[in-house]
Amino acid sequence: MKIPATVITGFLGAGKTTLIRHLIENAGGRRLALLINEFGDVGVDRELLAGCGVEGCTEDDIVELANGCICCTVADEFLPTMEMLLDQPEPPDHIVIETSGLALPKPLVKAFNWPEIRSRVTVDGVVAVIDAPAVAAGLFAEDPAAVQAEREADPALEHDAPLEEVFEDQLKCADLVILNKSDLMDAAGLAGVRRDLAGAVDPAVRIVHATRGRVDARVALGLHARVEDVIDGRWSHHDGEDDHDHDDFESFVVELGPVTDPEALEARIRAAAQAHDVLRVKGFVEVPGKAMRHVVQAVGPRVERYFDRPWKAGEDRTGRLVVIAETGIDRAAVTAALTGALAGASAA
């Protein structure tokens, strides 16, 4: 019997990691293996999942590929990692793959047809997690030309970054679309988002609402779609291309000392996002006097902070924030904006 695998895609900050934490907590006794693909040099998403505190979820069940885009490194990294998971004495009951927010799902799904894994794994489904408030704000409209025209009106922005194409490709490949952060919108707003997505989502694809990724695990991990058998029929902007390029994006790390005022840091993140068009900030900081690690996640100017777990004995408590933005961002200016008067901060 083949092991099912679920591919979870979605743009930067949509809530993929939050959804996976929920699935871990509600796995119903199934042993999940998690394959995490990050854009950047610090394994923040892996650390968030490893610190979930759920019984039966150990760091050995979480594998990270921190080399940008999983769909660009299939032969070199993805296939050997999958074989390693499958060859364990006790293989997982279900494999969950979190792609980078910049990843195209179709090349990844096609990799499941490689002989090394086709006879052993099936793609149960592709789940697209959508930031509903972002779509409602017009960040990814049904008419990409209108968004492009808005960008071209601002001389400070790169005008040819394929953000809308990535977004549409993720929707076109989906078997389930999750409108996350629905609690931040009213019924009329959510109905508007569904209308905006109608042209990009197959009518047979189910669209569900979620708050903090809370979706019935029996649905998200039980689609039975056998996507590897039908993936060639799912349209993509990049059909016919051997590869694609992520040179339009870059990431870097800002290191922080102890943060005595998390609210002030939040204000700095919000200001940096607005002034420099930062797409994503995520990481951890130490708050003096607190025994727990403080998580910071931001999508544009929207910031979320919380304590997730106690610091481990001997653990490096250096605060690190991963910044993801379009190529050409002024790293020094963003670093200065994030650190403010905090001592000992530097960009890695």
Secondary structure as GFF3:
##gff-version 3
##sequence-region A 1 348
A	DSSP	beta_strand	3	10	.	.	.	ID=ss1
A	DSSP	alpha_helix	16	25	.	.	.	ID=ss2
A	DSSP	beta_strand	32	37	.	.	.	ID=ss3
A	DSSP	alpha_helix	44	50	.	.	.	ID=ss4
A	DSSP	three_ten_helix	59	61	.	.	.	ID=ss5
A	DSSP	beta_strand	62	65	.	.	.	ID=ss6
A	DSSP	three_ten_helix	70	72	.	.	.	ID=ss7
A	DSSP	pi_helix	74	78	.	.	.	ID=ss8
A	DSSP	alpha_helix	79	86	.	.	.	ID=ss9
A	DSSP	beta_strand	94	98	.	.	.	ID=ss10
A	DSSP	alpha_helix	105	110	.	.	.	ID=ss11
A	DSSP	three_ten_helix	111	113	.	.	.	ID=ss12
A	DSSP	alpha_helix	115	118	.	.	.	ID=ss13
A	DSSP	beta_strand	121	131	.	.	.	ID=ss14
A	DSSP	alpha_helix	132	136	.	.	.	ID=ss15
A	DSSP	alpha_helix	144	152	.	.	.	ID=ss16
A	DSSP	alpha_helix	163	172	.	.	.	ID=ss17
A	DSSP	beta_strand	176	180	.	.	.	ID=ss18
A	DSSP	three_ten_helix	182	184	.	.	.	ID=ss19
A	DSSP	alpha_helix	187	197	.	.	.	ID=ss20
A	DSSP	beta_strand	206	209	.	.	.	ID=ss21
A	DSSP	alpha_helix	217	220	.	.	.	ID=ss22
A	DSSP	three_ten_helix	227	229	.	.	.	ID=ss23
A	DSSP	three_ten_helix	231	233	.	.	.	ID=ss24
A	DSSP	beta_strand	249	256	.	.	.	ID=ss25
A	DSSP	alpha_helix	262	276	.	.	.	ID=ss26
A	DSSP	beta_strand	280	285	.	.	.	ID=ss27
A	DSSP	beta_strand	292	299	.	.	.	ID=ss28
A	DSSP	beta_strand	302	310	.	.	.	ID=ss29
A	DSSP	beta_strand	319	326	.	.	.	ID=ss30
A	DSSP	alpha_helix	331	339	.	.	.	ID=ss31
A	DSSP	beta_strand	346	347	.	.	.	ID=ss32
###
